[in-house]
Amino acid sequence: MGVGTKTMLLQFVSFAVLFLLARVGLAYFTSLDGIWLPIVSAVVATVLAPQFKVFKTDEGDKICMRWIFLKNVKILN
């Protein structure tokens, strides 16, 4: 599996988990229904999900993660 594929999978999984958590939480704690529930859940997941990017270095491709709750960029490999 390539580094780009891993990055896309990490991005999708983190968004999907946060989307499902936001959808269940919003459905339980608010009165949102219809199309508004998935729209608000998608916005919340987009804002809170970490961002993964691939950078090419002399040592090879590196996956870096930037997240709203971290001060700096974290290198994953």
MMTF fields as JSON, N, C-alpha, C and O atoms, coordinates in Angstrom:
{
  "mmtfVersion": "1.0.0",
  "mmtfProducer": "UNKNOWN",
  "numBonds": 307,
  "numAtoms": 308,
  "numGroups": 77,
  "numChains": 1,
  "numModels": 1,
  "chainsPerModel": [1],
  "groupsPerChain": [77],
  "chainIdList": ["A"],
  "bondAtomList": [4, 2, 8, 6, 12, 10, 16, 14, 20, 18, 24, 22, 28, 26, 32, 30, 36, 34, 40, 38, 44, 42, 48, 46, 52, 50, 56, 54, 60, 58, 64, 62, 68, 66, 72, 70, 76, 74, 80, 78, 84, 82, 88, 86, 92, 90, 96, 94, 100, 98, 104, 102, 108, 106, 112, 110, 116, 114, 120, 118, 124, 122, 128, 126, 132, 130, 136, 134, 140, 138, 144, 142, 148, 146, 152, 150, 156, 154, 160, 158, 164, 162, 168, 166, 172, 170, 176, 174, 180, 178, 184, 182, 188, 186, 192, 190, 196, 194, 200, 198, 204, 202, 208, 206, 212, 210, 216, 214, 220, 218, 224, 222, 228, 226, 232, 230, 236, 234, 240, 238, 244, 242, 248, 246, 252, 250, 256, 254, 260, 258, 264, 262, 268, 266, 272, 270, 276, 274, 280, 278, 284, 282, 288, 286, 292, 290, 296, 294, 300, 298, 304, 302],
  "bondOrderList": [1, 1, 1, 1, 1, 1, 1, 1, 1, 1, 1, 1, 1, 1, 1, 1, 1, 1, 1, 1, 1, 1, 1, 1, 1, 1, 1, 1, 1, 1, 1, 1, 1, 1, 1, 1, 1, 1, 1, 1, 1, 1, 1, 1, 1, 1, 1, 1, 1, 1, 1, 1, 1, 1, 1, 1, 1, 1, 1, 1, 1, 1, 1, 1, 1, 1, 1, 1, 1, 1, 1, 1, 1, 1, 1, 1],
  "groupList": [{"groupName": "MET", "atomNameList": ["N", "CA", "C", "O"], "elementList": ["N", "C", "C", "O"], "formalChargeList": [0, 0, 0, 0], "bondAtomList": [1, 0, 2, 1, 3, 2], "bondOrderList": [1, 1, 2], "singleLetterCode": "M", "chemCompType": "L-PEPTIDE LINKING"}, {"groupName": "GLY", "atomNameList": ["N", "CA", "C", "O"], "elementList": ["N", "C", "C", "O"], "formalChargeList": [0, 0, 0, 0], "bondAtomList": [1, 0, 2, 1, 3, 2], "bondOrderList": [1, 1, 2], "singleLetterCode": "G", "chemCompType": "PEPTIDE LINKING"}, {"groupName": "VAL", "atomNameList": ["N", "CA", "C", "O"], "elementList": ["N", "C", "C", "O"], "formalChargeList": [0, 0, 0, 0], "bondAtomList": [1, 0, 2, 1, 3, 2], "bondOrderList": [1, 1, 2], "singleLetterCode": "V", "chemCompType": "L-PEPTIDE LINKING"}, {"groupName": "THR", "atomNameList": ["N", "CA", "C", "O"], "elementList": ["N", "C", "C", "O"], "formalChargeList": [0, 0, 0, 0], "bondAtomList": [1, 0, 2, 1, 3, 2], "bondOrderList": [1, 1, 2], "singleLetterCode": "T", "chemCompType": "L-PEPTIDE LINKING"}, {"groupName": "LYS", "atomNameList": ["N", "CA", "C", "O"], "elementList": ["N", "C", "C", "O"], "formalChargeList": [0, 0, 0, 0], "bondAtomList": [1, 0, 2, 1, 3, 2], "bondOrderList": [1, 1, 2], "singleLetterCode": "K", "chemCompType": "L-PEPTIDE LINKING"}, {"groupName": "LEU", "atomNameList": ["N", "CA", "C", "O"], "elementList": ["N", "C", "C", "O"], "formalChargeList": [0, 0, 0, 0], "bondAtomList": [1, 0, 2, 1, 3, 2], "bondOrderList": [1, 1, 2], "singleLetterCode": "L", "chemCompType": "L-PEPTIDE LINKING"}, {"groupName": "GLN", "atomNameList": ["N", "CA", "C", "O"], "elementList": ["N", "C", "C", "O"], "formalChargeList": [0, 0, 0, 0], "bondAtomList": [1, 0, 2, 1, 3, 2], "bondOrderList": [1, 1, 2], "singleLetterCode": "Q", "chemCompType": "L-PEPTIDE LINKING"}, {"groupName": "PHE", "atomNameList": ["N", "CA", "C", "O"], "elementList": ["N", "C", "C", "O"], "formalChargeList": [0, 0, 0, 0], "bondAtomList": [1, 0, 2, 1, 3, 2], "bondOrderList": [1, 1, 2], "singleLetterCode": "F", "chemCompType": "L-PEPTIDE LINKING"}, {"groupName": "SER", "atomNameList": ["N", "CA", "C", "O"], "elementList": ["N", "C", "C", "O"], "formalChargeList": [0, 0, 0, 0], "bondAtomList": [1, 0, 2, 1, 3, 2], "bondOrderList": [1, 1, 2], "singleLetterCode": "S", "chemCompType": "L-PEPTIDE LINKING"}, {"groupName": "ALA", "atomNameList": ["N", "CA", "C", "O"], "elementList": ["N", "C", "C", "O"], "formalChargeList": [0, 0, 0, 0], "bondAtomList": [1, 0, 2, 1, 3, 2], "bondOrderList": [1, 1, 2], "singleLetterCode": "A", "chemCompType": "L-PEPTIDE LINKING"}, {"groupName": "ARG", "atomNameList": ["N", "CA", "C", "O"], "elementList": ["N", "C", "C", "O"], "formalChargeList": [0, 0, 0, 0], "bondAtomList": [1, 0, 2, 1, 3, 2], "bondOrderList": [1, 1, 2], "singleLetterCode": "R", "chemCompType": "L-PEPTIDE LINKING"}, {"groupName": "TYR", "atomNameList": ["N", "CA", "C", "O"], "elementList": ["N", "C", "C", "O"], "formalChargeList": [0, 0, 0, 0], "bondAtomList": [1, 0, 2, 1, 3, 2], "bondOrderList": [1, 1, 2], "singleLetterCode": "Y", "chemCompType": "L-PEPTIDE LINKING"}, {"groupName": "ASP", "atomNameList": ["N", "CA", "C", "O"], "elementList": ["N", "C", "C", "O"], "formalChargeList": [0, 0, 0, 0], "bondAtomList": [1, 0, 2, 1, 3, 2], "bondOrderList": [1, 1, 2], "singleLetterCode": "D", "chemCompType": "L-PEPTIDE LINKING"}, {"groupName": "ILE", "atomNameList": ["N", "CA", "C", "O"], "elementList": ["N", "C", "C", "O"], "formalChargeList": [0, 0, 0, 0], "bondAtomList": [1, 0, 2, 1, 3, 2], "bondOrderList": [1, 1, 2], "singleLetterCode": "I", "chemCompType": "L-PEPTIDE LINKING"}, {"groupName": "TRP", "atomNameList": ["N", "CA", "C", "O"], "elementList": ["N", "C", "C", "O"], "formalChargeList": [0, 0, 0, 0], "bondAtomList": [1, 0, 2, 1, 3, 2], "bondOrderList": [1, 1, 2], "singleLetterCode": "W", "chemCompType": "L-PEPTIDE LINKING"}, {"groupName": "PRO", "atomNameList": ["N", "CA", "C", "O"], "elementList": ["N", "C", "C", "O"], "formalChargeList": [0, 0, 0, 0], "bondAtomList": [1, 0, 2, 1, 3, 2], "bondOrderList": [1, 1, 2], "singleLetterCode": "P", "chemCompType": "L-PEPTIDE LINKING"}, {"groupName": "GLU", "atomNameList": ["N", "CA", "C", "O"], "elementList": ["N", "C", "C", "O"], "formalChargeList": [0, 0, 0, 0], "bondAtomList": [1, 0, 2, 1, 3, 2], "bondOrderList": [1, 1, 2], "singleLetterCode": "E", "chemCompType": "L-PEPTIDE LINKING"}, {"groupName": "CYS", "atomNameList": ["N", "CA", "C", "O"], "elementList": ["N", "C", "C", "O"], "formalChargeList": [0, 0, 0, 0], "bondAtomList": [1, 0, 2, 1, 3, 2], "bondOrderList": [1, 1, 2], "singleLetterCode": "C", "chemCompType": "L-PEPTIDE LINKING"}, {"groupName": "ASN", "atomNameList": ["N", "CA", "C", "O"], "elementList": ["N", "C", "C", "O"], "formalChargeList": [0, 0, 0, 0], "bondAtomList": [1, 0, 2, 1, 3, 2], "bondOrderList": [1, 1, 2], "singleLetterCode": "N", "chemCompType": "L-PEPTIDE LINKING"}],
  "groupTypeList": [0, 1, 2, 1, 3, 4, 3, 0, 5, 5, 6, 7, 2, 8, 7, 9, 2, 5, 7, 5, 5, 9, 10, 2, 1, 5, 9, 11, 7, 3, 8, 5, 12, 1, 13, 14, 5, 15, 13, 2, 8, 9, 2, 2, 9, 3, 2, 5, 9, 15, 6, 7, 4, 2, 7, 4, 3, 12, 16, 1, 12, 4, 13, 17, 0, 10, 14, 13, 7, 5, 4, 18, 2, 4, 13, 5, 18],
  "groupIdList": [1, 2, 3, 4, 5, 6, 7, 8, 9, 10, 11, 12, 13, 14, 15, 16, 17, 18, 19, 20, 21, 22, 23, 24, 25, 26, 27, 28, 29, 30, 31, 32, 33, 34, 35, 36, 37, 38, 39, 40, 41, 42, 43, 44, 45, 46, 47, 48, 49, 50, 51, 52, 53, 54, 55, 56, 57, 58, 59, 60, 61, 62, 63, 64, 65, 66, 67, 68, 69, 70, 71, 72, 73, 74, 75, 76, 77],
  "secStructList": [7, 7, 2, 2, 2, 2, 2, 2, 2, 2, 2, 2, 2, 2, 2, 2, 2, 2, 2, 2, 2, 2, 2, 2, 2, 2, 2, 2, 2, 1, 7, 7, 7, 6, 6, 2, 2, 2, 2, 2, 2, 2, 2, 2, 2, 2, 2, 2, 1, 7, 3, 3, 3, 3, 3, 3, 3, 6, 6, 3, 3, 3, 3, 3, 3, 3, 7, 6, 6, 7, 1, 1, 7, 3, 3, 7, 7],
  "xCoordList": [0.848, 0.0, 0.897, 1.831, 0.606, 1.405, 1.111, 0.123, 1.991, 1.846, 0.619, -0.083, 0.358, -0.819, -2.113, -3.078, -2.126, -3.313, -3.53, -4.661, -2.452, -2.562, -3.098, -3.918, -2.629, -3.075, -4.565, -5.289, -5.023, -6.452, -7.301, -8.383, -6.826, -7.553, -7.627, -8.683, -6.522, -6.511, -7.473, -8.202, -7.471, -8.371, -9.824, -10.651, -10.141, -11.518, -11.981, -13.093, -11.139, -11.525, -11.736, -12.696, -10.847, -11.015, -12.282, -12.997, -12.569, -13.807, -15.03, -15.996, -14.99, -16.147, -16.454, -17.617, -15.434, -15.648, -16.239, -17.195, -15.671, -16.202, -17.596, -18.422, -17.874, -19.205, -20.237, -21.299, -19.927, -20.872, -21.083, -22.211, -20.008, -20.139, -20.965, -21.811, -20.716, -21.475, -22.938, -23.829, -23.187, -24.574, -25.361, -26.492, -24.756, -25.433, -25.614, -26.68, -24.564, -24.656, -25.674, -26.44, -25.691, -26.669, -28.087, -29.021, -28.262, -29.604, -30.104, -31.297, -29.203, -29.595, -29.853, -30.812, -28.989, -29.059, -29.826, -30.156, -30.122, -30.842, -32.088, -32.315, -32.88, -34.093, -33.917, -34.898, -32.678, -32.433, -32.979, -32.864, -33.575, -34.03, -34.011, -33.697, -34.34, -34.346, -32.941, -32.015, -32.781, -31.497, -30.517, -29.309, -31.024, -30.152, -29.219, -28.103, -29.655, -28.808, -27.513, -26.44, -27.552, -26.288, -25.468, -24.24, -26.127, -25.377, -24.584, -23.397, -25.224, -24.529, -23.456, -22.382, -23.735, -22.741, -21.521, -20.391, -21.739, -20.629, -19.783, -18.558, -20.415, -19.665, -18.843, -17.677, -19.442, -18.72, -17.542, -16.446, -17.753, -16.678, -15.583, -14.405, -15.941, -14.937, -14.06, -12.849, -14.652, -13.878, -12.989, -11.846, -13.5, -12.765, -11.816, -10.945, -11.948, -11.117, -9.685, -9.48, -8.702, -7.319, -7.051, -7.7, -6.079, -5.687, -4.387, -3.424, -4.365, -3.176, -2.633, -3.394, -1.304, -0.654, 0.64, 1.248, 1.049, 2.298, 3.33, 3.057, 4.514, 5.622, 6.793, 7.117, 7.42, 8.582, 9.834, 10.072, 10.625, 11.884, 13.017, 12.793, 14.234, 15.385, 15.32, 15.842, 14.68, 14.569, 13.404, 13.269, 12.555, 11.373, 10.119, 10.189, 8.991, 7.72, 7.333, 7.442, 6.888, 6.468, 5.007, 4.574, 4.25, 2.862, 2.847, 3.327, 2.29, 2.2, 0.732, -0.129, 0.469, -0.887, -0.96, -0.135, -1.969, -2.246, -3.664, -4.589, -3.822, -5.117, -5.386, -4.457, -6.631, -7.024, -6.617, -6.42, -6.491, -6.162, -4.659, -4.245, -3.845, -2.398, -1.766, -2.25, -0.681, -0.011, 0.782, 0.772, 1.461, 2.329, 1.988, 1.074, 2.719, 2.499, 3.165, 4.283, 2.478, 3.019, 3.38, 2.555, 4.601, 5.049, 4.748, 5.173, 4.008, 3.563, 4.541, 4.577, 5.335, 6.316, 7.644, 8.58],
  "yCoordList": [-1.169, 0.0, 1.237, 1.338, 2.164, 3.376, 4.38, 4.277, 5.343, 6.366, 7.232, 7.625, 7.529, 8.324, 7.612, 8.233, 6.291, 5.497, 5.466, 5.585, 5.308, 5.323, 6.669, 6.723, 7.742, 9.076, 9.25, 9.767, 8.814, 8.937, 8.071, 8.487, 6.877, 6.007, 6.617, 6.594, 7.157, 7.802, 8.986, 9.177, 9.778, 10.927, 10.478, 11.061, 9.438, 8.957, 8.348, 8.619, 7.529, 6.863, 7.89, 7.788, 8.872, 9.875, 10.693, 11.0, 11.05, 11.779, 10.918, 11.394, 9.649, 8.763, 8.549, 8.574, 8.341, 8.126, 9.382, 9.3, 10.525, 11.767, 12.082, 12.621, 11.757, 11.973, 11.132, 11.632, 9.85, 8.972, 9.404, 9.403, 9.771, 10.251, 11.54, 11.693, 12.457, 13.705, 13.449, 14.074, 12.541, 12.265, 11.647, 12.049, 10.671, 10.048, 11.047, 11.113, 11.833, 12.826, 13.906, 14.288, 14.403, 15.434, 14.891, 15.593, 13.656, 13.064, 12.866, 13.008, 12.542, 12.28, 13.58, 13.67, 14.587, 15.788, 16.947, 17.904, 16.894, 17.991, 17.454, 16.245, 18.36, 17.957, 18.064, 18.209, 17.994, 18.039, 16.775, 15.681, 16.938, 15.78, 16.124, 17.254, 15.175, 15.388, 15.553, 14.869, 16.446, 16.657, 17.43, 17.379, 18.146, 18.973, 18.162, 18.597, 17.003, 16.176, 15.751, 15.967, 15.166, 14.809, 16.021, 15.951, 17.117, 18.309, 18.885, 19.18, 19.044, 19.58, 18.604, 19.027, 17.308, 16.308, 16.356, 16.206, 16.562, 16.655, 17.893, 17.837, 19.0, 20.228, 20.054, 20.446, 19.473, 19.231, 18.286, 18.534, 17.217, 16.26, 16.884, 16.593, 17.73, 18.384, 19.319, 19.382, 20.031, 20.965, 20.214, 20.61, 19.143, 18.452, 17.364, 16.94, 16.9, 15.803, 16.283, 17.401, 15.448, 15.819, 15.795, 15.069, 16.606, 16.676, 15.899, 16.1, 15.015, 14.222, 14.639, 14.814, 14.801, 15.168, 14.387, 13.97, 14.197, 13.502, 14.544, 15.404, 14.461, 15.327, 14.476, 13.469, 14.88, 14.165, 14.764, 15.97, 13.899, 14.322, 13.507, 12.641, 13.785, 13.018, 11.571, 10.674, 11.342, 9.992, 9.22, 8.028, 9.856, 9.201, 10.002, 11.112, 9.435, 10.113, 10.027, 8.971, 11.141, 11.214, 11.635, 12.514, 10.999, 11.382, 12.304, 11.943, 13.495, 14.471, 14.718, 14.714, 14.932, 15.16, 16.514, 16.84, 17.296, 18.562, 18.48, 18.067, 18.883, 18.763, 20.011, 20.658, 20.346, 21.565, 21.512, 22.556, 20.322, 20.174, 20.032, 19.951, 20.002, 19.925, 21.253, 21.935, 21.618, 22.869, 22.811, 23.763, 21.711, 21.621, 20.394, 19.636, 20.21, 19.102, 17.86, 17.925, 16.731, 15.459, 14.6, 14.41, 14.079, 13.198, 11.764, 11.33, 11.024, 9.698, 8.593, 7.57, 8.762, 7.703, 8.279, 7.538],
  "zCoordList": [0.0, 0.0, 0.0, 0.796, -0.891, -1.009, 0.084, 0.811, 0.174, 1.204, 0.924, 1.855, -0.33, -0.669, -0.323, 0.124, -0.536, -0.196, 1.31, 1.781, 2.06, 3.52, 4.014, 4.93, 3.401, 3.799, 3.546, 4.397, 2.37, 2.066, 2.991, 3.404, 3.319, 4.248, 5.645, 6.278, 6.124, 7.439, 7.468, 8.441, 6.401, 6.32, 6.33, 7.032, 5.549, 5.473, 6.789, 7.243, 7.401, 8.649, 9.765, 10.528, 9.861, 10.914, 10.683, 11.637, 9.43, 9.147, 9.444, 10.039, 9.03, 9.214, 10.695, 11.096, 11.495, 12.928, 13.573, 14.345, 13.256, 13.835, 13.308, 14.045, 12.05, 11.489, 12.226, 12.596, 12.441, 13.13, 14.576, 15.069, 15.25, 16.633, 16.701, 17.582, 15.773, 15.757, 15.419, 15.994, 14.498, 14.109, 15.265, 15.539, 15.94, 17.082, 18.212, 18.825, 18.49, 19.563, 19.277, 20.161, 18.05, 17.704, 17.69, 18.078, 17.25, 17.246, 18.675, 18.943, 19.583, 20.97, 21.744, 22.51, 21.538, 22.361, 21.73, 22.431, 20.43, 19.794, 19.107, 19.057, 18.584, 17.873, 16.358, 15.629, 15.886, 14.447, 13.799, 14.351, 12.621, 11.871, 10.386, 10.011, 9.564, 8.124, 7.577, 8.014, 6.633, 5.972, 6.847, 6.614, 7.852, 8.687, 9.57, 9.854, 10.002, 10.874, 10.165, 10.729, 8.972, 8.32, 7.863, 7.818, 7.529, 7.104, 8.272, 8.131, 9.41, 10.585, 11.061, 11.489, 10.989, 11.37, 10.452, 10.917, 9.169, 8.225, 8.474, 8.366, 8.804, 9.101, 10.369, 10.414, 11.393, 12.649, 12.417, 12.918, 11.671, 11.404, 10.55, 10.758, 9.602, 8.768, 9.592, 9.378, 10.516, 11.341, 12.335, 12.56, 12.926, 13.99, 13.501, 14.262, 12.273, 11.778, 11.526, 11.054, 11.836, 11.537, 10.035, 9.282, 9.62, 8.213, 8.026, 8.766, 7.036, 6.731, 5.379, 4.427, 5.288, 4.028, 3.888, 4.874, 2.632, 2.326, 1.917, 1.08, 2.51, 2.14, 1.692, 2.321, 0.611, 0.101, 0.732, 0.656, 1.355, 1.967, 1.374, 0.529, 1.819, 1.347, 1.82, 1.157, 2.964, 3.525, 2.949, 3.226, 2.155, 1.595, 1.9, 2.427, 1.57, 1.804, 3.28, 3.904, 3.819, 5.222, 5.283, 4.539, 6.178, 6.422, 7.635, 8.71, 7.449, 8.532, 8.862, 7.982, 10.14, 10.602, 11.294, 12.147, 10.906, 11.571, 12.116, 11.417, 13.39, 14.023, 14.831, 15.314, 14.979, 15.684, 17.165, 17.787, 17.723, 19.142, 19.41, 20.566, 18.356, 18.515, 18.123, 17.22, 18.807, 18.526, 17.229, 16.448, 17.0, 15.842, 14.995, 15.323, 13.922, 13.011, 13.579, 14.09, 13.49, 13.976, 12.771, 11.877, 12.737, 11.676, 12.103, 13.173, 11.258, 11.627, 11.269, 11.954, 10.221, 9.893, 9.551, 9.252]
}
